Amino acid sequence: MPSSALTLRRITVLSGGVGGARFLQGLLHGLRSGAVPGGSPDTRVTVVANTADDWWIHGLKVCPDLDTVMYTLGEGIDVERGWGRRDETWSARTELEAYGVEPTWFGLGDRDIATHLVRTQMLEAGYTLSQVTEALCRRWLTPLHGETVRLLPMTDDRVETHVAVADPDSPSGRRVVHFQEYWVRLRAAVPAEAVLAVGQDSATPARGVLEAIGEADLVVLPPSNPVVSVGTILGVPGIRDAVRAAPAPVVGLSPIVGSSHVHGMAAQMLTSIGVEVSAGAVGAHYGARTSGGVLDGWLVDERDAGQLTGLERVGLRAAAVPLMMSGHDATAAMAAAAVSLVTDGPA
């Protein structure tokens, strides 16, 4: 329930890749600059990252969302692409293509391969994904953020998102591809008929995830994909219930501005589950905690201000502010508006 005097000692963010990582940059900037009410440079931020995009390629375990958050907050990301390492080279990819090794449509950069080699070796030695992530973050996050930022996978279990697409040559009329093939090879240009999170039903939250939600002073759903990023995190048994029961306010920011997503494929994924591509519909999809959903407040862009009445009708505190993450200051202002929404009400 919203509080008028919130001190932010701990914030937990359920994050996807690029959009979530950029929001986190702005949030941390806002905490350090004093722009986020109730926060401070000492506020601890725990990131629970989606791992349903993960897959194995060339014998390596690749975790795109974990790595995007880690590289971004560790200032090693390729800013123009939004993923992978900056100053990357592609010699290994070129050699694999010369050998005719598939898939040739998914490239791993030489610097990035080192991360995947370390991860794979540790996993094969018996360490959990949580332990591996903690070890990797000692290089990327600790030097810049000390103990104030912690990155957790949503689960240590194997969960993979697959997408069903039409295939007239198949007896069933459809085929199922891994999320990475849908996103990278098909470029999400083929309509998604269904989204399947394989292994999700039997997964358990990674160590520390439920505690991070239950002990937080604020839980944030950033402008990440509501189906295959935040949606898969909430789909891990126990996590949605923990968010619903959290003593802290829960606030989300819309990834839909106007009638489309800002980045990625939220529009395609929402269509696949029958949700209208609009900021108001995504907020209603998450739902209000007073009605069994997961949100107390929902921010939409100024262009979607006409949807506020409908959001309030379904029990959500809502406000319209600029939601384009054009820089750290603009994103910090978004984070500040999110905090204010669930503490002092709409501005």
C-alpha positions in Angstrom: 0.0 0.0 0.0 1.4 3.5 -0.9 3.1 5.4 1.9 3.5 9.1 2.1 7.0 8.9 3.8 9.0 6.2 2.1 12.7 5.7 2.8 14.3 3.7 0.1 16.9 1.5 1.7 16.3 -1.4 -0.7 14.8 -1.4 -4.2 14.1 -4.6 -6.1 13.7 -4.4 -9.9 12.4 -7.3 -12.1 14.3 -6.7 -15.3 14.7 -7.9 -18.9 17.6 -6.9 -21.0 18.1 -3.6 -22.9 15.1 -1.6 -21.6 15.5 -2.8 -18.0 19.3 -2.1 -18.1 18.8 1.4 -19.3 16.2 2.1 -16.7 18.6 0.8 -14.0 21.3 3.2 -15.2 18.9 6.1 -14.8 17.6 4.8 -11.4 21.2 4.6 -10.0 22.0 8.0 -11.4 18.9 9.4 -9.7 19.8 7.8 -6.4 23.3 9.2 -6.5 22.2 12.7 -7.6 19.3 12.9 -5.1 16.7 13.1 -7.8 14.8 10.0 -6.6 12.7 10.9 -3.5 13.5 8.8 -0.4 16.7 7.4 -2.0 20.4 7.9 -1.5 23.7 6.8 -2.9 23.6 4.0 -0.2 20.3 2.6 -1.4 20.8 -1.1 -2.3 19.3 -2.1 -5.6 18.7 -5.8 -6.3 18.0 -6.8 -9.9 16.2 -10.0 -10.6 16.9 -10.7 -14.3 15.0 -12.8 -16.8 16.8 -16.0 -17.8 14.2 -17.5 -20.1 16.1 -16.0 -23.1 19.1 -18.2 -22.2 20.3 -20.9 -24.5 23.2 -23.1 -25.3 25.2 -22.4 -28.5 28.5 -23.9 -29.6 28.7 -25.7 -26.2 28.4 -22.4 -24.3 25.7 -21.2 -21.9 24.6 -17.7 -23.0 22.5 -15.5 -20.7 21.6 -12.5 -22.8 19.5 -10.5 -20.2 21.9 -11.2 -17.3 24.8 -10.1 -19.4 23.1 -7.0 -20.8 22.4 -5.8 -17.3 25.9 -6.7 -16.1 27.7 -5.1 -19.0 25.5 -2.0 -18.9 25.9 -1.3 -15.2 29.6 -2.3 -15.5 30.1 0.2 -18.3 31.3 -2.4 -20.8 28.2 -2.5 -23.0 28.2 -1.6 -26.7 26.0 1.4 -26.4 25.0 1.6 -30.0 23.8 -2.0 -30.2 22.5 -2.1 -26.7 23.9 -5.6 -26.1 27.3 -7.3 -26.2 30.7 -5.8 -25.4 32.0 -2.5 -26.7 35.2 -2.6 -28.9 34.2 -6.1 -29.9 35.9 -8.2 -32.5 34.4 -11.2 -34.4 37.2 -13.5 -35.4 35.7 -16.6 -33.8 32.4 -16.0 -35.5 34.2 -15.7 -38.9 36.1 -18.9 -38.3 32.9 -20.8 -37.3 31.2 -19.6 -40.5 34.2 -20.7 -42.6 33.7 -24.2 -41.1 30.0 -24.1 -41.9 29.1 -24.5 -38.3 25.5 -23.6 -37.6 23.8 -21.4 -36.5 25.5 -18.8 -38.5 22.8 -16.2 -37.8 23.7 -15.9 -34.1 27.1 -14.4 -33.5 29.2 -14.3 -30.4 31.9 -11.7 -30.1 35.4 -12.6 -29.1 35.2 -10.6 -25.8 31.8 -11.9 -25.0 32.9 -15.5 -25.6 35.2 -15.2 -22.6 32.2 -14.5 -20.3 30.4 -17.5 -21.7 33.4 -19.7 -21.3 33.8 -18.8 -17.6 30.1 -19.3 -17.0 30.0 -22.7 -18.8 33.1 -24.0 -17.0 31.7 -23.0 -13.6 28.3 -24.6 -14.3 29.9 -27.8 -15.4 32.0 -27.7 -12.2 28.7 -27.8 -10.2 28.2 -24.1 -9.4 24.7 -22.7 -9.6 23.8 -19.9 -12.1 23.4 -17.6 -9.0 26.9 -18.4 -7.9 28.3 -18.0 -11.4 26.6 -14.6 -11.8 27.9 -13.4 -8.4 31.4 -14.4 -9.5 31.1 -12.6 -12.9 29.7 -9.5 -11.2 32.8 -9.2 -9.0 34.5 -8.0 -12.1 31.8 -5.9 -13.6 29.6 -4.5 -10.7 31.7 -4.5 -7.5 34.4 -2.0 -8.7 31.8 0.6 -9.7 29.0 -0.1 -7.3 30.5 -1.9 -4.3 27.7 -3.7 -2.4 24.9 -1.4 -3.5 24.0 -3.3 -6.6 23.3 -7.1 -6.7 22.3 -9.1 -9.8 20.3 -12.3 -9.4 18.9 -14.7 -12.0 15.2 -15.4 -11.6 16.0 -19.1 -11.2 18.9 -21.5 -11.2 16.8 -24.0 -13.2 16.7 -24.2 -17.0 13.8 -22.3 -18.4 13.7 -21.4 -22.1 11.2 -19.4 -24.0 10.0 -20.9 -27.3 7.7 -19.3 -29.9 5.2 -21.1 -32.1 5.1 -19.7 -35.7 3.1 -20.7 -38.7 4.8 -23.3 -41.0 2.7 -24.4 -44.0 5.2 -27.3 -44.6 4.6 -28.8 -41.2 1.8 -31.4 -40.7 0.5 -29.3 -37.8 0.8 -26.0 -39.8 3.2 -24.6 -37.2 6.6 -25.1 -35.8 8.2 -24.1 -32.5 11.5 -22.2 -32.5 13.7 -21.0 -29.6 13.2 -17.4 -28.6 16.6 -16.4 -29.9 15.8 -17.8 -33.4 12.5 -15.9 -33.4 14.2 -12.6 -32.3 17.6 -12.8 -34.1 17.0 -14.9 -37.3 13.4 -14.2 -37.9 13.7 -10.6 -36.5 10.2 -11.1 -34.9 8.8 -10.4 -38.4 6.7 -13.6 -38.4 3.5 -13.5 -36.2 3.9 -15.4 -32.9 1.0 -17.8 -32.5 2.0 -18.8 -28.9 4.7 -18.3 -26.4 5.9 -21.2 -24.3 8.2 -21.0 -21.3 9.6 -24.5 -21.3 10.6 -25.7 -17.8 9.0 -22.8 -16.0 6.4 -24.8 -14.1 9.0 -26.9 -12.3 11.5 -24.1 -11.7 12.1 -22.5 -8.3 13.2 -18.9 -7.6 17.0 -18.5 -7.3 18.4 -18.1 -3.8 17.7 -14.6 -2.6 15.0 -13.7 -5.0 12.0 -14.1 -2.7 13.9 -12.3 0.1 14.8 -9.4 -2.2 11.1 -8.9 -3.0 9.9 -9.4 0.6 12.5 -7.1 2.2 12.3 -4.3 -0.4 11.0 -0.8 0.3 10.0 -0.6 -3.4 9.5 -3.2 -6.1 9.7 -1.9 -9.7 8.6 -3.4 -13.0 10.7 -1.4 -15.5 9.8 -0.9 -19.2 10.8 -4.4 -20.1 8.8 -6.8 -22.3 5.7 -7.7 -20.2 5.5 -11.2 -21.8 9.0 -12.6 -22.3 10.9 -10.6 -19.7 8.9 -9.5 -16.7 6.2 -12.0 -17.6 8.6 -15.0 -17.4 10.1 -13.8 -14.1 6.6 -13.5 -12.6 5.8 -17.0 -14.1 8.4 -18.7 -12.0 6.3 -20.4 -9.2 6.5 -18.3 -6.1 7.6 -15.0 -7.5 4.2 -13.6 -8.5 2.8 -14.6 -5.1 5.8 -12.9 -3.4 5.2 -9.7 -5.4 1.5 -9.7 -4.5 2.3 -10.2 -0.8 5.2 -7.7 -0.7 4.8 -5.1 2.1 6.4 -2.5 -0.2 4.6 -0.6 -3.0 4.9 -2.1 -6.4 5.1 0.3 -9.4 5.6 -0.3 -13.1 6.5 1.7 -16.2 4.9 1.1 -19.5 7.1 -0.3 -22.4 4.4 0.8 -24.8 4.4 4.5 -25.9 1.6 5.5 -28.2 0.6 2.3 -30.0 3.9 0.5 -30.1 6.9 -0.6 -28.1 10.0 1.7 -27.8 12.4 -1.2 -28.2 12.2 -4.9 -28.9 9.1 -6.9 -29.7 6.5 -6.2 -27.0 3.9 -5.6 -29.6 4.3 -9.0 -31.2 4.4 -10.8 -27.9 1.3 -9.0 -26.5 -0.6 -9.9 -29.7 0.4 -13.5 -29.2 -1.4 -13.6 -25.9 -4.4 -11.5 -26.9 -3.5 -8.3 -25.1 -4.1 -5.0 -26.9 -0.9 -3.1 -27.7 -1.4 -0.1 -25.5 -0.1 1.3 -22.2 -3.4 0.9 -20.5 -3.9 -2.7 -21.6 -0.5 -3.7 -20.4 -1.2 -2.1 -17.0 -4.5 -3.9 -16.8 -2.7 -7.2 -17.9 -0.4 -6.9 -14.9 -3.4 -5.9 -12.8 -3.9 -4.1 -9.5 -2.9 -5.9 -6.3 -6.3 -5.0 -4.8 -7.8 -7.3 -7.5 -5.2 -10.1 -7.5 -2.7 -8.5 -9.8 0.9 -7.3 -9.0 0.8 -3.5 -9.2 -0.1 -0.5 -7.1 0.9 2.1 -9.6 1.5 2.3 -13.4 3.2 5.1 -15.3 2.4 5.8 -18.9 3.8 8.3 -21.3 2.3 11.7 -21.8 0.9 10.6 -25.2 -1.2 8.0 -23.4 -2.7 10.3 -20.8 -6.1 9.5 -22.2 -5.8 6.0 -20.7 -5.5 7.1 -17.1 -9.2 7.0 -16.3 -9.4 3.4 -17.5 -6.4 2.4 -15.4 -7.8 4.0 -12.3 -11.1 2.2 -13.0 -9.3 -1.2 -12.6 -7.7 -0.1 -9.3 -4.4 1.3 -10.4 -2.9 4.5 -9.3 -1.7 6.0 -12.6 0.1 9.0 -14.0 1.4 10.2 -17.3 5.0 11.5 -17.6 7.6 11.5 -20.4 8.8 7.9 -20.7 11.5 8.1 -23.3 14.9 7.1 -21.9 16.9 9.7 -23.8 19.6 10.1 -21.2 20.4 9.4 -17.5 18.7 12.5 -16.3 15.5 11.8 -18.2 15.5 8.2 -17.0 16.1 9.3 -13.4 13.1 11.6 -13.7 11.1 8.6 -14.8 12.3 6.7 -11.7 11.5 9.7 -9.5 8.0 9.9 -10.9 7.5 6.2 -10.3 8.4 6.6 -6.6 6.2 9.7 -6.2 3.3 7.9 -7.8 3.1 5.2 -5.1 4.0 7.6 -2.2 2.5 11.0 -2.8 0.1 10.1 -5.6 0.0 11.6 -9.1 1.8 14.8 -9.7 
